[in-house]
Amino acid sequence: MAQGSDSNDTTFTRSPSPSNRQDSSDDVKKVMRREKNRIAAQKSRMRQTQKADSLHLESENLEKENAALRKEVKQLTEEAKYLSSVLSSHEPLCSMMGPQSSDIRYSSPHGALYQPHMTSRYQQ
């Protein structure tokens, strides 16, 4: 009899009920939405990484430029000190400055006072 009971078992193939089709459709939509979200998140992370890399490069370039400008400021400051000392040592020896001209002072466009003491070598 055991064999007879096996022959009576049949597998039914039914078409999915409307609620099963709806669940399947919802699952597909969910999977698609998750895939789109995953791709969007990946792109967002990539853009964020590129932006960070770009900012890092810009920062490095600005630091190099800043260092170069500081070096230039230091050199110009040293040159100004040197020229000031040359001028100071030259003033007592300058034949262009007489006693009356030492009291003459002119104002520069920046408000500082200066005394002309010699003609420029470029003026003729």
Buried (B, 14 or more C-beta within 10 A) or exposed (E): EEEEEEEEEEEEEEEEEEEEEEEEEEEEEEEEEEEEEEEEEEEEEEEEEEEEEEEEEEEEEEEEEEEEEEEEEEEEEEEEEEEEEEEEEEBEEEEEBEEEEEEEEEEEEEEEEEEEBEEEEEEE
